[in-house]
Amino acid sequence: MSGSLTESTRGKEAARGRTGSSPAVLWQHRTTIIAVLALVAILLHLVLRFGVRATPHAGMIPLYATLLLGLPLVYDLLGKLLRGEFGSDLLGGISIVTSVLLGEYLAGSIIVLMLAGGEALERYALRSASSVLAALAKRLPSIAHRRQGEVMEDVALEDIEVGDTLVIHPHEICPVDGVVIDGHGVMDESYLTGEPFQMTKTSGSAVISGAINGHAALTIRATNRAADSRYAKIMEVMRESEASRPQMRRLGDRLGALYTPVALTIAFAAWAASGASVRFLAVLVIATPCPLLLGIPIAIIGSISLCARRAIIVKSPVVLEQIAGCRTAIFDKTGTLTYGAPELTEQLVAPGFAQEDVLTLVASVERYSKHPLARAIVSAAKKDGLRVPEATEVHEAPGQGLRGVAAGRRVHVTSRAALQAQEPPGIQHLPPAAGGLECSVVIDGRYASTLRFRDTPRVESRSFVSHLRPKHRIDRVMIVSGDRESEVRYLAEEVGITEIHAQTSPEEKLAIVRRETAAARTLFVGDGINDAPAMMAATVGMAIGENSDVTAEAAGVVVMGNSLEKVDEFMHISARMRRIALQSAVGGMALSVVGMGFAAAGHLSPVNGALAQEVIDVLAVLNALRAAWPPRVSHDL
């Protein structure tokens, strides 16, 4: 965890640096500064030129703005040219130079504003990965309370060793993974699991680093060093995801890669054929890619605004462009495709046992389990008005089920497969397997009961899954979940999904998503912090709800409500945005190409070409503004 603490310190130093004014920080945010100064220069020019008391020298302001602010942009674009990168911004840089040569300084300052503003917006969107690590780092305490005999001391996390006795005070965050050895209370593990439930803890209960303690102090024995604890592992895979996150080419760049060579070819051809350099300049003026620089960002911003009004928060604008190309959809299970609230529907008991007694004993030990079925059992006991005794010696080893002692009787809750492998007395009364969720109960070494449950899928889950292929061209749909295979398979059958991956850790989820993303663009939808690394590795990550600020930061999109209709609505808004952006960009470029033909033939002077380009810009912008208008149909579920 020492690496995590170092990362946290770096994050805090970086945060302090961002508020400073060092030359390095100013250079890092130069595009934002340039955009702001260009906007101020344009507004000042318009006020001085067209105000009540017009100033004759108002035209000098755009000149200085274009020269001083455009120079660093042109310098950067020259670097791209040397690297063989041809995008719409490259033609914008050429247009800046051209505007100076033509004396079209106001146009040059506007181009500076568009170039710098677009780059600043993209830089802002790409900062989400760093903010994820900052959000993770700030959650973990820097010290722990270690008890040695009667002495209590505060120690750094990296000094904690396996077997150390630690005291977690009320409302503190658990520093390492461990087991409770003294105390009785609750812990909020929703930050790690995405499940908004308080987990009861007593002697023998496992605790997870990052969980928030309740009102009672707990004494635990550390089972992992801080660097090996669950929280540290999640931070590590998150950091790895950030380092390997692919960079996406924007729609404007792809179109600009085609448009820029065409414009330059026409300009040079006009100059070569006529021998008049003014035609070269006229072609470049009308070729200024404002439909790309204006139309596409306006369509994106309008769509982001529309999403916000529909309770959909777009964290990274690039996802609006990328989701249309996703061909694989990957879903978490609990809380995403289901409501995350299984209910006990049937209790089958073996001869010699009473339903009420069995449910009472099982509920007493299940109070200390974090499994979704445990909550269903406890809720059923409360609903029946049963008095649930305290349990001791509660232990839940991976793959071995839940064990504990209640009212002097030994209780073991396990799976059908594990029960059949043990073959305890009374197993001949085990009922045949049925669809859905179930668990088996052994009391005092004898088979006692089978409990069956239903985890209700969201009402819209099946229709949502079934329409992904015909409506959104999703070729593959899969569930990747940390839950047991029987539960995942049951849900998959209910909602119409055939491909599942069950009992996966965050690291395994990450590996699966990376593998699928390498084969085709992916959409990942989840809700817990354990989903965050996978969200970052997917082409598009979507978070349902806001149970975790880390999940919200890792996702490109956050759906504020628990509804798959909102996921579908976002996909429709994205498709509509793409259509409108292409209409503005391609339509504007087509008109510009026509104008370039007239300019190349000598029918448009540079000034007239600039006016014609302004008309094209207005048409492109007006069309792009439609993206912010609510559509007639928001989803098709």
Backbone torsions as a table, in degrees:
resi	resn	phi	psi	omega
1	MET	NA	-12.3	179.4
2	SER	-58.1	-35.9	176.3
3	GLY	-63.4	-37.7	179.9
4	SER	-66.9	-39.1	179.6
5	LEU	-67.6	-39.1	176.3
6	THR	-61.5	-41.1	178.7
7	GLU	-62.0	-39.5	178.7
8	SER	-63.3	-43.3	179.5
9	THR	-62.8	-42.3	177.4
10	ARG	-60.0	-41.1	-179.2
11	GLY	-62.0	-40.6	-179.7
12	LYS	-68.2	-39.3	177.9
13	GLU	-64.7	-39.7	178.4
14	ALA	-63.8	-38.9	179.2
15	ALA	-63.5	-40.4	177.7
16	ARG	-66.7	-37.8	-179.4
17	GLY	-64.6	-33.3	-177.5
18	ARG	-66.5	-24.4	-179.7
19	THR	-91.3	-4.8	-179.7
20	GLY	-85.1	-165.6	-176.9
21	SER	-137.3	30.7	179.4
22	SER	-67.6	155.3	179.2
23	PRO	-56.4	-36.9	-179.6
24	ALA	-64.0	-41.0	179.9
25	VAL	-68.1	-41.8	178.5
26	LEU	-61.6	-40.1	179.5
27	TRP	-66.8	-37.1	179.6
28	GLN	-62.7	-33.5	-177.5
29	HIS	-108.1	27.4	-174.8
30	ARG	-63.9	-35.7	-178.0
31	THR	-65.7	-37.1	176.9
32	THR	-65.9	-42.4	179.6
33	ILE	-64.1	-43.2	179.5
34	ILE	-61.8	-43.1	-179.4
35	ALA	-62.0	-43.2	-179.9
36	VAL	-64.6	-45.5	-179.5
37	LEU	-65.1	-38.2	178.2
38	ALA	-64.1	-42.0	178.2
39	LEU	-62.7	-43.1	178.4
40	VAL	-62.1	-42.4	-179.4
41	ALA	-63.2	-42.5	-179.7
42	ILE	-63.9	-46.8	-179.8
43	LEU	-64.3	-40.9	179.1
44	LEU	-64.3	-39.7	177.9
45	HIS	-62.1	-45.4	-178.7
46	LEU	-64.7	-39.5	179.4
47	VAL	-65.5	-45.3	-177.9
48	LEU	-70.4	-30.2	-176.8
49	ARG	-85.2	-39.0	-174.5
50	PHE	-113.6	10.3	179.1
51	GLY	-75.7	-175.8	-178.9
52	VAL	-61.0	-40.5	179.1
53	ARG	-116.0	88.8	-176.7
54	ALA	-64.8	142.7	179.9
55	THR	-107.8	126.6	-176.6
56	PRO	-60.7	-30.7	-175.4
57	HIS	-94.9	18.9	-179.4
58	ALA	-61.4	-28.4	-178.4
59	GLY	-67.6	-14.8	179.7
60	MET	-73.9	-25.2	-177.9
61	ILE	-63.4	-49.5	176.3
62	PRO	-61.6	-31.5	178.3
63	LEU	-62.4	-51.4	179.8
64	TYR	-62.3	-39.9	-179.8
65	ALA	-62.6	-44.6	-178.7
66	THR	-65.4	-42.2	-178.0
67	LEU	-70.3	-50.9	-173.5
68	LEU	-74.8	-41.3	-177.3
69	LEU	-85.9	-28.7	-178.9
70	GLY	-77.4	-23.3	-176.4
71	LEU	-59.4	-50.0	179.1
72	PRO	-63.9	-31.6	178.0
73	LEU	-68.5	-44.5	178.6
74	VAL	-62.0	-38.1	178.6
75	TYR	-61.2	-46.2	177.9
76	ASP	-62.0	-39.6	-177.9
77	LEU	-70.0	-30.5	174.7
78	LEU	-64.1	-37.3	176.3
79	GLY	-62.4	-41.0	176.3
80	LYS	-62.4	-40.5	-179.6
81	LEU	-62.1	-41.1	179.7
82	LEU	-67.1	-27.5	178.2
83	ARG	-86.7	0.7	179.3
84	GLY	79.1	22.0	179.6
85	GLU	-97.1	118.3	-179.6
86	PHE	-114.9	109.3	178.5
87	GLY	-131.5	-179.6	-179.1
88	SER	-64.7	-30.5	-179.6
89	ASP	-69.2	-26.5	176.9
90	LEU	-63.9	-45.0	176.6
91	LEU	-64.6	-32.1	175.2
92	GLY	-63.2	-39.8	177.3
93	GLY	-64.1	-42.2	176.9
94	ILE	-62.4	-36.9	179.8
95	SER	-67.1	-32.7	176.6
96	ILE	-62.3	-47.4	178.5
97	VAL	-61.6	-43.9	-179.7
98	THR	-61.9	-40.2	-179.3
99	SER	-64.1	-33.8	176.9
100	VAL	-68.3	-43.5	179.7
101	LEU	-65.0	-32.0	-179.9
102	LEU	-85.5	-14.0	-174.4
103	GLY	81.1	13.7	178.3
104	GLU	-90.5	70.6	-171.1
105	TYR	-72.3	-35.4	178.1
106	LEU	-63.5	-43.0	177.1
107	ALA	-61.7	-38.8	178.8
108	GLY	-63.6	-41.7	179.6
109	SER	-68.1	-33.0	176.2
110	ILE	-66.1	-41.1	178.0
111	ILE	-63.6	-39.4	176.3
112	VAL	-59.3	-44.3	179.5
113	LEU	-60.6	-44.8	-177.0
114	MET	-66.9	-43.0	-179.3
115	LEU	-65.2	-49.6	-177.5
116	ALA	-67.6	-40.5	179.8
117	GLY	-64.0	-40.9	178.9
118	GLY	-64.5	-41.8	179.5
119	GLU	-68.2	-37.7	178.7
120	ALA	-63.9	-40.6	178.4
121	LEU	-63.0	-40.5	-179.0
122	GLU	-69.3	-39.2	177.9
123	ARG	-62.1	-39.3	178.8
124	TYR	-63.0	-41.8	-178.1
125	ALA	-66.3	-34.4	-175.2
126	LEU	-83.4	-0.7	178.8
127	ARG	-81.0	-3.1	-173.4
128	SER	-62.4	-37.0	-177.5
129	ALA	-62.8	-42.4	179.1
130	SER	-65.4	-36.7	179.9
131	SER	-68.5	-26.9	175.5
132	VAL	-63.2	-48.8	180.0
133	LEU	-64.1	-36.9	177.7
134	ALA	-63.9	-41.6	179.1
135	ALA	-65.9	-37.1	177.4
136	LEU	-67.0	-47.1	-174.9
137	ALA	-63.9	-38.3	-175.9
138	LYS	-70.8	-15.1	-178.3
139	ARG	-76.6	-30.6	-170.4
140	LEU	-89.6	136.6	178.3
141	PRO	-69.1	158.4	179.6
142	SER	-91.8	-15.5	-179.4
143	ILE	-132.9	164.4	174.1
144	ALA	-133.5	157.3	-179.7
145	HIS	-98.4	104.1	-177.9
146	ARG	-99.0	133.5	179.7
147	ARG	-111.1	127.1	176.6
148	GLN	-126.6	101.5	-173.8
149	GLY	69.2	-121.9	178.4
150	GLU	-97.0	-0.5	-175.7
151	VAL	-96.3	132.0	176.1
152	MET	-114.5	131.1	179.1
153	GLU	-139.6	151.4	175.4
154	ASP	-91.5	128.2	-178.2
155	VAL	-128.5	154.3	176.2
156	ALA	-70.0	152.1	-176.2
157	LEU	-59.2	-36.2	-177.4
158	GLU	-70.2	-12.3	179.4
159	ASP	-91.1	-4.0	-180.0
160	ILE	-76.0	133.8	178.5
161	GLU	-116.1	157.7	176.4
162	VAL	-59.9	131.9	-178.5
163	GLY	97.6	-11.4	178.0
164	ASP	-64.3	146.7	176.2
165	THR	-95.4	121.8	-176.7
166	LEU	-121.0	145.7	175.7
167	VAL	-110.6	126.8	177.4
168	ILE	-105.3	114.5	-177.9
169	HIS	-75.1	163.0	178.3
170	PRO	-55.1	135.8	175.5
171	HIS	70.3	8.0	176.0
172	GLU	-85.9	162.9	177.3
173	ILE	-93.5	133.5	-179.0
174	CYS	-64.3	124.3	-173.9
175	PRO	-80.4	-29.4	-177.8
176	VAL	-143.0	167.5	172.2
177	ASP	-71.1	145.4	-179.7
178	GLY	-169.0	-171.4	178.8
179	VAL	-129.5	135.2	179.5
180	VAL	-69.3	129.3	176.6
181	ILE	-114.7	-13.3	177.6
182	ASP	-159.4	137.9	178.0
183	GLY	111.3	164.0	-179.6
184	HIS	-146.1	124.0	-178.4
185	GLY	-170.8	-157.3	-179.5
186	VAL	-131.0	157.4	174.9
187	MET	-134.3	142.3	176.6
188	ASP	-93.8	107.6	180.0
189	GLU	-102.9	12.6	-176.6
190	SER	-62.5	-28.8	-179.2
191	TYR	-63.8	-28.9	-178.5
192	LEU	-98.7	-30.2	-173.4
193	THR	-104.6	-18.0	-176.0
194	GLY	81.0	-1.7	-179.8
195	GLU	-97.6	121.4	-175.6
196	PRO	-80.5	64.6	-177.5
197	PHE	-135.4	147.8	174.1
198	GLN	-86.7	129.4	-178.9
199	MET	-102.2	123.7	-179.8
200	THR	-71.5	139.3	-178.1
201	LYS	-128.3	136.7	174.8
202	THR	-145.7	-176.1	-178.0
203	SER	-56.2	126.4	-178.4
204	GLY	97.7	-13.2	-178.9
205	SER	-74.8	141.3	176.3
206	ALA	-81.4	143.0	175.0
207	VAL	-122.7	150.4	-174.6
208	ILE	-115.9	137.4	177.3
209	SER	-59.8	137.7	-178.5
210	GLY	98.7	-16.3	178.5
211	ALA	-74.0	149.8	-177.5
212	ILE	-99.6	125.1	-180.0
213	ASN	-73.1	153.8	-179.7
214	GLY	-88.2	-137.4	-172.7
215	HIS	-85.5	-16.1	-174.8
216	ALA	-109.3	143.8	176.3
217	ALA	-71.8	143.4	178.4
218	LEU	-125.3	141.6	173.9
219	THR	-107.9	127.5	-176.4
220	ILE	-126.4	159.5	171.0
221	ARG	-107.5	123.6	-177.6
222	ALA	-65.8	128.5	177.2
223	THR	-104.3	-10.6	176.6
224	ASN	-142.1	149.7	168.1
225	ARG	-68.1	161.5	-177.3
226	ALA	-58.6	-40.0	-177.6
227	ALA	-68.5	-20.1	-178.9
228	ASP	-103.6	0.4	-176.5
229	SER	-73.7	166.4	-174.5
230	ARG	-59.5	-41.8	-176.9
231	TYR	-65.0	-41.4	179.4
232	ALA	-64.3	-37.9	179.1
233	LYS	-64.3	-40.4	178.5
234	ILE	-64.6	-40.9	177.0
235	MET	-61.7	-37.9	-177.6
236	GLU	-66.5	-46.2	179.6
237	VAL	-68.6	-29.8	176.2
238	MET	-65.7	-44.3	179.6
239	ARG	-64.4	-38.3	178.3
240	GLU	-65.9	-39.4	177.8
241	SER	-62.6	-40.6	180.0
242	GLU	-63.5	-42.5	-176.4
243	ALA	-66.8	-31.0	-175.6
244	SER	-106.0	10.7	-177.3
245	ARG	-67.1	126.1	-176.5
246	PRO	-71.1	148.8	175.5
247	GLN	-90.6	132.7	-177.2
248	MET	-96.6	140.2	172.9
249	ARG	-82.5	131.5	-177.6
250	ARG	-77.6	157.3	179.6
251	LEU	-56.9	-43.4	-179.8
252	GLY	-61.8	-36.7	179.1
253	ASP	-65.6	-40.7	-179.0
254	ARG	-66.2	-42.3	177.4
255	LEU	-68.5	-39.1	179.7
256	GLY	-64.4	-31.5	178.7
257	ALA	-63.4	-27.1	176.1
258	LEU	-89.1	-39.5	-173.3
259	TYR	-72.6	-40.4	-175.7
260	THR	-60.5	-50.5	178.4
261	PRO	-61.5	-35.6	178.6
262	VAL	-62.9	-46.7	-178.8
263	ALA	-63.2	-44.4	-179.9
264	LEU	-65.4	-37.8	178.9
265	THR	-63.5	-45.2	178.9
266	ILE	-63.0	-41.9	-178.5
267	ALA	-63.7	-47.7	-179.7
268	PHE	-67.3	-37.5	178.9
269	ALA	-63.9	-40.3	178.6
270	ALA	-64.2	-40.6	179.2
271	TRP	-66.0	-45.1	-177.7
272	ALA	-65.9	-39.8	-176.9
273	ALA	-72.8	-34.7	-175.0
274	SER	-101.6	-21.1	-175.5
275	GLY	74.7	6.2	-178.2
276	ALA	-106.1	115.1	-179.4
277	SER	-66.4	-23.6	-178.7
278	VAL	-62.7	-30.1	178.3
279	ARG	-69.5	-36.4	175.3
280	PHE	-58.5	-45.4	-179.6
281	LEU	-67.2	-40.0	-179.4
282	ALA	-63.1	-40.7	179.4
283	VAL	-64.1	-43.6	-178.8
284	LEU	-67.1	-33.1	179.3
285	VAL	-64.0	-47.9	-179.6
286	ILE	-75.0	-16.0	179.0
287	ALA	-86.9	-5.0	179.2
288	THR	-50.1	123.5	-168.5
289	PRO	-79.3	51.0	179.4
290	CYS	-64.8	-33.3	174.0
291	PRO	-58.0	-32.4	175.6
292	LEU	-77.8	-45.0	-175.2
293	LEU	-73.5	-25.1	-177.9
294	LEU	-108.7	-50.6	-172.1
295	GLY	-60.4	-48.6	-177.0
296	ILE	-67.4	-48.9	177.5
297	PRO	-60.3	-37.8	-180.0
298	ILE	-65.9	-40.9	177.4
299	ALA	-62.9	-39.2	179.3
300	ILE	-67.6	-47.7	-178.9
301	ILE	-63.6	-39.9	177.5
302	GLY	-62.5	-39.1	179.0
303	SER	-69.6	-37.0	176.3
304	ILE	-62.5	-41.8	177.7
305	SER	-63.2	-42.7	178.2
306	LEU	-63.1	-42.2	178.1
307	CYS	-60.1	-43.8	-178.8
308	ALA	-60.8	-37.7	178.8
309	ARG	-70.1	-17.9	179.4
310	ARG	-103.5	19.4	178.2
311	ALA	63.9	34.6	176.1
312	ILE	-124.0	115.9	-176.2
313	ILE	-98.9	118.4	179.4
314	VAL	-91.8	109.5	-178.4
315	LYS	-82.1	-33.6	-178.1
316	SER	-129.2	112.2	-176.4
317	PRO	-56.8	-26.3	-176.3
318	VAL	-62.5	-24.3	-178.0
319	VAL	-67.3	-25.6	177.1
320	LEU	-62.3	-32.6	178.6
321	GLU	-85.1	-31.0	-171.1
322	GLN	-85.6	-28.1	-172.4
323	ILE	-66.1	-28.5	179.1
324	ALA	-64.5	-24.3	-179.8
325	GLY	-92.9	-0.3	-179.6
326	CYS	-70.8	133.2	-179.1
327	ARG	-117.9	-8.2	177.4
328	THR	-127.2	128.5	177.3
329	ALA	-110.9	126.3	-178.5
330	ILE	-119.6	128.4	-176.3
331	PHE	-121.2	139.8	162.6
332	ASP	-73.0	165.4	-175.7
333	LYS	-96.1	-75.8	-171.8
334	THR	-67.4	126.8	179.4
335	GLY	85.0	-6.5	179.5
336	THR	-113.6	-62.7	175.3
337	LEU	-90.2	-16.8	177.7
338	THR	-121.0	171.6	175.1
339	TYR	-81.4	-7.8	178.3
340	GLY	73.4	27.2	-177.3
341	ALA	-137.8	76.6	178.5
342	PRO	-62.6	151.1	178.5
343	GLU	-125.7	140.8	176.1
344	LEU	-72.9	121.3	-176.0
345	THR	-112.5	-20.8	-176.5
346	GLU	-154.9	138.6	177.9
347	GLN	-130.0	111.9	-178.6
348	LEU	-106.5	119.5	-176.0
349	VAL	-111.6	148.3	177.5
350	ALA	-80.3	157.5	178.1
351	PRO	-55.0	139.5	179.7
352	GLY	95.5	-3.4	179.4
353	PHE	-125.0	148.2	177.7
354	ALA	-106.7	141.0	-178.1
355	GLN	-54.8	-45.9	-176.0
356	GLU	-64.0	-42.3	-179.4
357	ASP	-65.7	-43.5	-179.9
358	VAL	-62.5	-46.6	-178.7
359	LEU	-63.1	-38.2	178.4
360	THR	-62.4	-47.3	-178.4
361	LEU	-66.2	-43.6	-179.3
362	VAL	-64.8	-42.1	-179.3
363	ALA	-63.4	-32.4	-178.1
364	SER	-64.6	-37.2	179.1
365	VAL	-87.4	-30.0	-177.9
366	GLU	-69.8	-17.0	177.1
367	ARG	-60.6	-20.3	-176.7
368	TYR	-102.8	9.9	179.3
369	SER	-104.9	147.8	178.7
370	LYS	-98.0	4.4	-178.4
371	HIS	-71.2	142.3	179.9
372	PRO	-56.3	-33.6	179.3
373	LEU	-67.9	-26.8	178.9
374	ALA	-63.1	-41.0	179.6
375	ARG	-65.1	-35.1	178.6
376	ALA	-66.3	-39.5	179.8
377	ILE	-66.8	-46.9	179.8
378	VAL	-62.2	-40.6	179.1
379	SER	-64.3	-39.4	179.0
380	ALA	-65.0	-39.5	178.4
381	ALA	-64.9	-41.0	178.0
382	LYS	-65.0	-40.5	-179.1
383	LYS	-62.7	-35.7	179.4
384	ASP	-83.3	-1.2	178.7
385	GLY	72.3	27.0	-178.1
386	LEU	-79.8	143.5	175.3
387	ARG	-90.1	111.8	-173.9
388	VAL	-94.0	120.5	-178.9
389	PRO	-75.7	164.5	175.7
390	GLU	-71.1	145.7	178.6
391	ALA	-110.9	153.6	176.9
392	THR	-131.5	168.2	177.3
393	GLU	54.1	36.3	-179.5
394	VAL	-74.4	129.6	-178.0
395	HIS	-145.4	135.4	-179.2
396	GLU	-135.0	86.0	179.0
397	ALA	-81.2	144.2	-179.5
398	PRO	-56.1	127.3	177.3
399	GLY	78.4	0.5	-177.5
400	GLN	-115.0	0.7	178.5
401	GLY	81.3	-171.6	-176.8
402	LEU	-106.8	131.3	179.3
403	ARG	-125.5	149.9	176.9
404	GLY	-176.5	173.9	179.0
405	VAL	-119.3	126.9	179.3
406	ALA	-136.3	130.5	-179.8
407	ALA	52.5	35.4	178.1
408	GLY	78.0	6.0	-178.0
409	ARG	-116.2	141.2	-178.7
410	ARG	-86.0	126.6	-176.2
411	VAL	-117.7	133.4	177.3
412	HIS	-131.7	118.7	178.0
413	VAL	-108.5	123.0	-173.5
414	THR	-146.5	-175.2	-179.8
415	SER	-90.5	166.0	178.2
416	ARG	-61.6	-43.5	-177.2
417	ALA	-64.3	-43.4	179.7
418	ALA	-66.1	-36.6	178.4
419	LEU	-63.6	-45.1	-179.2
420	GLN	-65.1	-31.1	178.5
421	ALA	-70.7	-31.8	-179.1
422	GLN	-80.8	-31.7	-178.6
423	GLU	51.5	59.7	178.4
424	PRO	-74.3	164.2	175.7
425	PRO	-57.0	141.6	179.4
426	GLY	88.1	0.7	-176.8
427	ILE	-65.8	-17.5	178.7
428	GLN	-65.2	-16.4	178.7
429	HIS	-91.5	3.9	177.9
430	LEU	-64.9	124.5	-178.7
431	PRO	-71.6	159.1	177.9
432	PRO	-59.7	152.3	179.2
433	ALA	-64.7	146.3	178.9
434	ALA	-134.8	163.3	179.2
435	GLY	-67.0	152.7	177.6
436	GLY	104.1	-161.1	-175.5
437	LEU	-101.6	144.8	177.6
438	GLU	-157.2	162.6	171.2
439	CYS	-144.1	155.0	-179.2
440	SER	-110.7	147.2	-175.2
441	VAL	-120.7	130.4	175.0
442	VAL	-117.9	125.6	-180.0
443	ILE	-119.8	123.8	-177.9
444	ASP	53.1	40.8	175.7
445	GLY	79.2	6.6	-176.6
446	ARG	-123.2	136.7	177.9
447	TYR	-59.0	131.1	-174.3
448	ALA	-120.8	-38.0	-172.0
449	SER	-166.4	158.5	170.1
450	THR	-121.7	127.8	178.8
451	LEU	-108.4	131.5	-179.3
452	ARG	-117.2	145.4	-171.9
453	PHE	-135.2	166.7	170.6
454	ARG	-134.4	123.1	172.6
455	ASP	-98.4	104.7	-169.8
456	THR	-66.3	120.6	173.3
457	PRO	-65.7	153.8	173.8
458	ARG	-57.6	146.1	-176.0
459	VAL	-60.4	-26.7	-177.4
460	GLU	-99.0	1.6	-172.6
461	SER	-61.1	-48.5	-175.5
462	ARG	-65.7	-44.2	179.7
463	SER	-66.1	-35.4	178.5
464	PHE	-64.6	-47.8	-179.3
465	VAL	-63.8	-42.7	-175.2
466	SER	-68.9	-23.3	-176.5
467	HIS	-95.8	-2.6	-177.2
468	LEU	-64.2	-40.7	-179.5
469	ARG	-70.1	-53.9	-176.0
470	PRO	-70.0	-31.9	-174.5
471	LYS	-95.5	-30.9	-173.9
472	HIS	-125.8	9.0	174.8
473	ARG	58.7	35.7	174.0
474	ILE	-85.1	118.3	-175.5
475	ASP	-83.8	-34.4	-177.3
476	ARG	-130.3	140.1	176.2
477	VAL	-129.7	131.4	-178.9
478	MET	-142.6	158.2	173.9
479	ILE	-109.2	129.4	173.6
480	VAL	-122.1	111.3	-170.5
481	SER	-138.2	153.3	173.9
482	GLY	-85.1	-3.8	-178.0
483	ASP	-77.1	168.6	-179.5
484	ARG	-64.5	151.7	-173.9
485	GLU	-62.0	-37.1	-178.3
486	SER	-62.8	-39.4	179.3
487	GLU	-68.2	-44.6	-178.0
488	VAL	-64.5	-42.4	-178.5
489	ARG	-65.8	-39.9	177.7
490	TYR	-59.8	-47.6	179.9
491	LEU	-62.7	-42.5	-179.1
492	ALA	-58.1	-41.1	178.1
493	GLU	-66.5	-35.9	-179.3
494	GLU	-66.6	-37.9	-174.4
495	VAL	-101.2	-4.5	175.5
496	GLY	90.4	32.1	177.5
497	ILE	-111.1	135.9	-176.9
498	THR	-104.0	-21.3	-175.6
499	GLU	-106.5	123.3	-178.1
500	ILE	-134.2	154.5	170.3
501	HIS	-134.1	111.8	-174.6
502	ALA	-107.7	163.0	177.0
503	GLN	52.9	45.3	-179.3
504	THR	-99.5	140.1	174.3
505	SER	-84.9	168.2	176.0
506	PRO	-55.6	-36.3	178.5
507	GLU	-66.7	-40.0	179.0
508	GLU	-69.0	-38.4	175.1
509	LYS	-58.6	-45.3	-179.9
510	LEU	-59.4	-44.6	-179.5
511	ALA	-63.5	-40.5	179.8
512	ILE	-64.7	-46.1	-178.5
513	VAL	-64.9	-40.1	177.3
514	ARG	-61.1	-43.1	-179.6
515	ARG	-63.1	-43.7	-179.7
516	GLU	-69.9	-36.8	-179.9
517	THR	-67.9	-30.2	176.7
518	ALA	-67.7	-27.1	-178.9
519	ALA	-89.2	-34.6	-179.2
520	ALA	-162.6	158.2	178.6
521	ARG	-64.2	140.0	-171.5
522	THR	-122.9	148.8	169.1
523	LEU	-113.9	124.7	177.2
524	PHE	-116.7	128.8	-180.0
525	VAL	-121.3	123.4	179.4
526	GLY	-152.9	-174.1	-175.7
527	ASP	-142.2	-8.8	-175.5
528	GLY	-114.1	166.3	179.3
529	ILE	-61.6	-29.0	177.0
530	ASN	-66.4	-14.4	176.5
531	ASP	-90.4	-12.7	-171.5
532	ALA	-59.7	-46.3	178.9
533	PRO	-60.2	-40.1	179.5
534	ALA	-65.4	-38.0	177.7
535	MET	-59.8	-41.2	-178.8
536	MET	-69.9	-30.7	-178.4
537	ALA	-80.1	-24.8	-179.9
538	ALA	-72.3	159.6	175.2
539	THR	-60.3	-45.6	176.7
540	VAL	-131.2	124.6	175.4
541	GLY	-108.9	131.3	179.5
542	MET	-123.9	134.2	177.3
543	ALA	-108.2	130.7	175.3
544	ILE	-91.4	118.5	-179.6
545	GLY	78.5	-175.9	-178.1
546	GLU	-131.1	48.2	179.4
547	ASN	-67.4	-22.9	-176.9
548	SER	-140.9	130.1	177.9
549	ASP	-70.1	-27.1	176.4
550	VAL	-67.0	-44.1	178.1
551	THR	-61.0	-43.0	180.0
552	ALA	-62.8	-37.1	179.4
553	GLU	-72.9	-37.4	-178.0
554	ALA	-69.7	-31.8	-177.7
555	ALA	-76.5	148.7	172.1
556	GLY	-78.4	-24.4	-178.6
557	VAL	-137.1	138.7	176.4
558	VAL	-121.5	118.8	175.4
559	VAL	-89.3	115.4	-172.4
560	MET	-68.0	-30.4	179.0
561	GLY	-102.7	159.3	178.3
562	ASN	-85.1	77.3	-177.5
563	SER	-149.8	129.1	174.8
564	LEU	-72.8	-18.4	175.3
565	GLU	-59.4	-34.8	179.0
566	LYS	-68.9	-34.0	175.7
567	VAL	-63.4	-45.7	178.1
568	ASP	-63.9	-38.9	179.8
569	GLU	-62.6	-41.8	177.5
570	PHE	-61.7	-40.1	179.2
571	MET	-63.1	-37.9	177.7
572	HIS	-69.0	-41.9	178.0
573	ILE	-62.1	-39.6	178.8
574	SER	-62.6	-47.3	-180.0
575	ALA	-61.8	-40.0	179.4
576	ARG	-67.3	-41.3	177.1
577	MET	-59.5	-42.2	-178.9
578	ARG	-64.1	-41.9	178.4
579	ARG	-61.9	-46.5	-177.9
580	ILE	-66.7	-41.9	179.4
581	ALA	-62.7	-41.4	178.3
582	LEU	-66.5	-38.7	176.4
583	GLN	-59.9	-46.2	-179.1
584	SER	-66.7	-46.1	-175.3
585	ALA	-72.9	-52.8	-177.5
586	VAL	-69.2	-41.7	177.4
587	GLY	-62.2	-44.1	178.5
588	GLY	-63.9	-41.5	178.9
589	MET	-65.6	-38.0	178.5
590	ALA	-61.9	-44.6	177.1
591	LEU	-63.9	-37.7	178.4
592	SER	-64.9	-39.0	178.2
593	VAL	-62.9	-40.9	175.9
594	VAL	-61.0	-45.3	177.8
595	GLY	-62.2	-37.6	178.0
596	MET	-62.4	-34.9	177.2
597	GLY	-63.2	-43.5	177.6
598	PHE	-65.4	-40.8	179.8
599	ALA	-66.7	-40.0	179.2
600	ALA	-64.4	-31.8	178.8
601	ALA	-82.5	-2.3	178.1
602	GLY	88.6	8.9	-178.6
603	HIS	-88.3	-7.1	177.7
604	LEU	-131.0	123.7	173.5
605	SER	-76.6	167.3	177.4
606	PRO	-56.9	-39.4	179.8
607	VAL	-66.1	-46.5	178.2
608	ASN	-64.9	-35.6	176.6
609	GLY	-62.4	-40.2	177.7
610	ALA	-63.7	-40.8	178.4
611	LEU	-64.8	-41.5	178.3
612	ALA	-62.9	-39.3	178.9
613	GLN	-64.9	-35.6	177.4
614	GLU	-62.2	-40.5	177.7
615	VAL	-62.8	-43.5	178.5
616	ILE	-62.1	-41.1	179.7
617	ASP	-61.5	-44.5	-178.9
618	VAL	-61.3	-43.2	179.0
619	LEU	-63.2	-42.5	-179.6
620	ALA	-64.9	-41.3	-178.6
621	VAL	-68.2	-44.4	179.8
622	LEU	-59.5	-40.9	178.1
623	ASN	-67.4	-40.2	-178.9
624	ALA	-64.5	-30.6	-179.6
625	LEU	-64.0	-18.3	179.5
626	ARG	-64.2	-20.7	-178.3
627	ALA	-62.9	-25.3	-179.2
628	ALA	-83.9	-9.0	-178.7
629	TRP	-80.9	136.9	177.6
630	PRO	-61.2	132.2	178.6
631	PRO	-75.3	162.1	178.3
632	ARG	-68.1	-36.1	179.0
633	VAL	-123.3	119.6	-176.3
634	SER	-92.0	-25.9	176.4
635	HIS	-156.3	168.4	-176.9
636	ASP	-125.6	32.2	176.4
637	LEU	-85.0	NA	NA
